[in-house]
Amino acid sequence: MSITILLNVLLGLFLTWSFLSLSSMQIQEWIAARLKWRSRMLEKTLGRMLTDFTLVDQFYNHPLIRSLYTGKNNDNKPSYIPAGQFSQAMIDILSATGTEASLIQQQLYKLYSEAQSLPKKKRIDARWRLSLMLGMIRKALVSETGEEACTEILDTVKNDLLTMGKDIPRFQGSVDSLFDTIRVQKQQINDALVKLSFKADVSEDETITRIRTGVTALSITHPQLKQTLYAILNSMPQSISQKENELELVRKNIEEWFNNAMNRLTGWYKRRCLISTLIVGILLASIVNVDSINLINRLWREPDLRIAILSKIENILTQENTTSIGFGQLFAIQQQFSEINLPVGWVGSPISPTSEQATNLPVTCKLFPLQENEIYGILISGECYPIINSPQVTDLTGWLIKLAGILISGVAASPGASFWFDLLKKIINVRLSGVNPSEIKTNAIASNLG
């Protein structure tokens, strides 16, 4: 067995897998973008972190996060959120939590979700009204015009809620329950804050005090979050230097909490992409008929095919100084290999059934050819399209081998095109350390002519 031939076969095999992998990755990325995998998975992860969909809605409607929305009408949720913006949004939410405006806001988000069960006309009306109320509440939360202006906004929202309850009878019970829940939670929060005021470790930073108040309030409204948020606050200043930068320490703890969750999300997303790329790769290999076993056999038996591939790939990969190749470079390589007749595909060039062979018998197109003048193919619009790179229909063993070859190709597509091109470069480097057989043949011919 010649090592040079083996390396050339591997070059052709890895090259084919690289193109299959590139195509599979592009299809997978299109599916991921179409189905909005990144943004949806990010939202699910934030839901696990915050433990409540109302808090997730409140987070996504924060101005810092709304600025990350994309799309024609800014209706596409972000697929990526910087850790700094997450921590700042959370600090703002925690600073306002426990106020009457925040409690009303959380209940409005719940009502907004409940509106989904209303008839279409009522649902549209209810959600439009609730959106206006949420906008007014957000204004109250960020307003710096004083307590009197905030109270006026809250009174307007309460009156609108009572009116909506009368206009939509199915909402009346939910509206009444909303006010009862707010009253009970407000009393519980006030009692908890009284206990908090007796603690000795009161911060001199006003923002830290508001955050502690917010965490205490969240322990009432969202007890699931209590342990996580207490851990963030309890890892507070241990030295004088840290005491002077309490807010920065809190921000750092929140960002670390977020980054840990994003690391888990990255692993989750990669596993999903790997599985989807594998499935797409198998389907694509089946459609294009990329049979690795047949490809190996053809490359081993046909030196012209090996030389054609080698002459192209050496000119391209030996010019690169890096071990990774981008998509643009891969497309350029693909164009240079468009003239190579790789043994892929199911159907060959059409043959006219009226043409005659050496036997002077008319050519016929059959799926089950039995005679010499019958071609294994499909008759379409008066032309015979021969079936290539495929065993006969009745050859069960051949089809099992082909299935194995297609599965191998599909599995090979999942690691990614860059992986195979890295291997191609390494094989090229190994191969270039030896002598190219075609060069030996060329030199021999030249010496004879000389």
N, C-alpha and C positions, 0 to 999 in steps of 0.2 A: 504494500500500500504506500503510495506516494504522499508524503506530508504536504507537499505543495498542492496536490489535487484536493486533499482534504481541506486545506485552508481556503482554497477557491470555492469549494462547495459551501463551506460555512459562510463565506462572504455573500454568496448569492442567497442563501437561506436567511441570514440575518437582515439583508437588505429588503427582502420581501416582507419579512416580519415587521421591519421598521415602517414601511409604507402602510401595512395593514394596521399597525398600532397607531400611527398618526391619524388615519381615517377614523378609527374607532374612538380615539380621544376627541376628535372634532365633533363627531356625532354625540358623544357623551356630554361634551360641553354645551352643545346646542340644546340637548334635553334638559340639562341642569338649568340653563338660562330660561328656557321655555317654562319649566315647572317652578322656577324661582326657589331652587333647593337651598341656596345659601341664605337668603333672607328668611325663609320659613324655618330652617333649622336653627338659625340665630334666635328667632322669636321663641321657639320651643325651649331653647337653652335658657333664655332670660325668664321664661315662665317657670322653669325648675328653680332658678335662682331666687326669684321673687315670690314664688309659691302661690300667687294669686293673679288671675287675669286682669282684675281691676288695677292692680299696681303696674302690670305690664302695659295696659292702655295708658295709664297716667304717665309712665316713663316714655312711651313712644310719642306722646303728645307734648312732651317738653320741648320748648323752642330749640334747644341745642340738638335734639334728636330729629325734630321735624326738618331741620336744615339739611339733613342727610338724605331725605327722601328724593327719589328720582322719578322719571316718567313724564309723560306729556302734561299731566295735571298734578304732578307730585303725589301720586297715589301708590308708588312702589316703595315699600319699606326697605331700609338699608340692608345690604348684605354684609356690611362691615361697620363696626362702631369703634372709634379709637378709645383706648382705655381712659384717656384724660377726659373726654367728653362724657363717658359713662360715669366716672367718679363725680364730675361737677353736677351732672343731672341728678344723681342720687343724693348728693349733699343738699341741693336745692329742694328736692322732694322731702328729705328727712327734716330739713329746717322748717318746712311748712306743715308737716304732719302733726296732727293733734289739734289744729285750729278748726273752728267750725266750718270754714270754707273747704278745708281738706276733707273733712268727714262727709260733707255734702257732695263733693266731687267724687269720692269713692262710691257713694250710693247712686249717683247719676250714671256712672259707668255700668253698674249692675242693671239699672233700668234700661240702659241702652241695649244691653245684651238680651234682656227679657222682651224687648220690643220685637225681636225676631219671630216670636210666636204669634204676633198680631196679623190680621189680614193685611194684604198688600197696601191698600190705601191708608189704613190706620197706621201701619208700620212706618210708611214714608213720613207721615205727618208727625208721629211720635219722635222718630229719630231726628227730624229737622228741628223740632222744638228742643229736644235734649242737647243737640249740638250747639244751639244758641245759648242754652243755659251753661253748658260746659265752657263755652267761650267767655261768658261773663264771670264764671268762677275762676278761670285762669287769670283773668284781668284782676280779680280781687286778690289773688295770691301774690301777684307781682307788683300790685299797685303800691305806690309810695305817697299817695295823696292823703293818707291818714285813716284812722279807724272809723271815722264817721262815713267816709265814702265807701269803705269796705262793707260796713253794716248796711248801707243803702242798697248795694249790689246784692247782698245775701237776702235781704227782704224781698227784692224783686224776684229773685230766683225762687224763693219759697212760695210767693204768690202765683208764679207761673206754674209751679208744680201742682198746687192745689187746683188751679184752673184746668190743667191737663188731666188730673184725676177725675174731674167732673165731666170733661169732654170725652174721655175714654174710660168707660165704666170698668173695663177689665184691668185698668191700671189703678183703680181707686184703692184697692187693698194694698198694693205695693207701695203707693205713695204714703198711705197712713203708716205702714210698717217702717218706711224710710225715716219718718220723723221720730218714731219711737226708738228706732235703732240709734239714731244720732244722739238723742237725749241720754240714753243709757250709756253709750260709749263716752260721751262727753263727761258724764259724772265719774265713770271709772277712770278716765284719764286724769281728771282733776285730783282724785284720791291718790293715784300713783305719783303725780307730780308733787303732792304735799309730802309724801314719804321721801321722794328724791331730794327735796329742798333741805332735809335734815342731814344729808350726807356731807362729810367733811371735804371730800375731794371735788369741790366746785371749781370749775375752770374759770380763769379770768377772761378767756376768749368768748365773746358773745356768740359767735357762730357755733363754737363747740357746745355751748350751753343749749342752743336751739337744736343742735343735732341730738344731744342727749335727750332732750324733751321729745323730739320726734321718734327716737328709738323706743322710748318709754310708751309713747302713744301707739306705735306699731305693735308693741308687745300685747296691747289690748285688742286692736283691730285685726292684726295678723300674727297670732301667737306662734305660727310655724317659723316666722322669720326671727323670732326673739333670740335664739341661740346663736345664729350666724352674726347678727348685728351686735349682740353683746360681745362676741369674740373680737369684733373689729374695734369696739370702743375700749375693751378691757386690756388690749395690748397697747395701752397708751403710755404716756411719758414715764420713763424710768430714770431719767437724768434731767438736770437743769436745762441742758441744751434742747432735749426733746420737749421739755415743758414749755419752752418758748416757741416751739413749732408744732403745737398739738394738731392744728388744722392740716398741716402738711403730712403729718403722720397718719391721720385719719384718711386723707386722700390716697396715700400710698397703700394703706391696708385695703381700701375699696378697690383700687386698681389691681392689687395682687389677687383679690377674690375674683375679679372679672377675668384676669389673664389666665388663672387656673381653669376657670370654666371654658374659656376659649380654646385652651389646649385640648381639653376633652372633646370640644366641638370639632376641632381640626381632625382629630383621630376618627371621630364618627363620620365626618364628611369624606375623609380619604377612604374609609372602608366602603362607604356607599359608592363612591366613584370607581373603586377597584372592582366591585361586584358588577356595576352597570357596564363598565368597560369590557369586562369578561363576557358578559351576555351579548353586548353589541359586537364584540370581536368574533364570537362564534357565529352569530347571525350573518355578519359581513363576510366571513370566510366561506360560509355556506352559499351565499348569494354569488360571490365572485369566483367560487371554486378554488380557494387557496388551499391546496392539499400539500402539506409539508412532506409527506412520504413520497408522493409523485415528484415533487420538486427536487428532492434529494436524488432520486433515481435519474431524473433527466439531467441534472447538473453533473452527476457522476459519469454518465454515458456520453454526454455531448460536450467535447472540449471547446467547440466554437461558441457555445452559449456561455461557458465559463470565461473565455477570453473576452467576449463582448462585455460582460459585466465588469470584469477586471479592468479593462481599458478605460471604462467610465469612472469607476469608483476611485481608482488611484489618482486620476486627474483632479478629483474634487477633495477627497479627504486628506490627501497629503499636503494640501495648501492650508489646512486649518491648524492653528497653533493651540487651540483649546480642545478640551475633551468633551465639551457639550456643544450641541448644534441647535439653533433656534428653528422655529417653524418656517421662517422665511427661507433659510438655507435648505431645509428639507424639501420645500416646494421647488427650489432651483434644481436640486438633485433629482427630484421626481421628473422634471421636464427633460433632463438629460438622459433619463432611462426610458423615455417614452418609446424610443425606437427599438428597444430590446424586446424580443418575443418571449417573454417569460411564460412558462407553462401554467397559466391560470385562465379561468373562464370556462364556461360550459359549452358555448356555441362558437363555431368557426365561421369563416367567410362563406357566403352562400355559393352553392354549385347549381348550375342549371340542369334540371333532370333530362333535358333534351340532348345534352352533350354525350359524346360517345367515348368509350375507353378503347383500349387495344383489342378487346374482344368484339368490338363493333356491336355491342349490345347496349340498348338505352339504359341510362342510369336511373335507378329508382331509390326512393328515400323511405327507409323503414326503421321503426324502433326495434324490430326483431329481425335483423338481416340474416338471411340463410344462404343466399347465392352470391356469386362473385361480383355481380353488377349491382348489388344492393348496398347502399351506404347507410351507416348507422347515424340517423339524423331525424330532423323534423321538417315536414313540408309546410312552408308558409308562403302564401301568395305566389304559388307556382315555382318557388325556389327551394332547394334543399339546403337546410342549415345543418351541417354535420355536428354531432355531439363530440366534443374533444375532451381530452384529459379525464376520461371517465370510462369505467368498465361497462361491459354489456349489461342490459337490463336484467338478464337471468343469472348474472355472475354474483351470487350472494357473497362469496368470500371477497371478491374485489370491492364490493360496496362496503363491507365491514372495514376493510383496510382504508378505503377512502374516507369513511366516517371518522376513523381514528386520526387520519391525516388532517382533516378539517378541524377536529377538536384540538389537536396539537397547535394548529395555527391560531385558533381562537384564544387558547390559553396564553400563547406567546404574545398576543396583542395587549394583554393587560398590564405588563410592567411599564409600558410607555416607550415612545419612539426614541427618546434621548438615551434610554438604557441600551437599546440595540445599536445605536450609532456610536456609543462609547465603546461597545465591544468590537464594532467594525473597525474603529480606529486602532484598537489594540491589535487586532488580527492583521491589519495592514502593516503595522510597525513590525510585527513578527515576520510577516511574509517578505517585507522589504529587506530583512536581514539576510535572506537567501537570494538565489538567482531566479529570475523569471524564466520559466521554460520557453516562452515565446521569444524572449530575447536570445536564448541559446540557439533556437532554430533560426532566427533572423541572422545572427552572427555567422552560423554555419553556412547559410546560403550565400552570404556576402563574401565569405572566404573562398567558396567554390567559384563564385563568379570572378573573384579577383585572380 
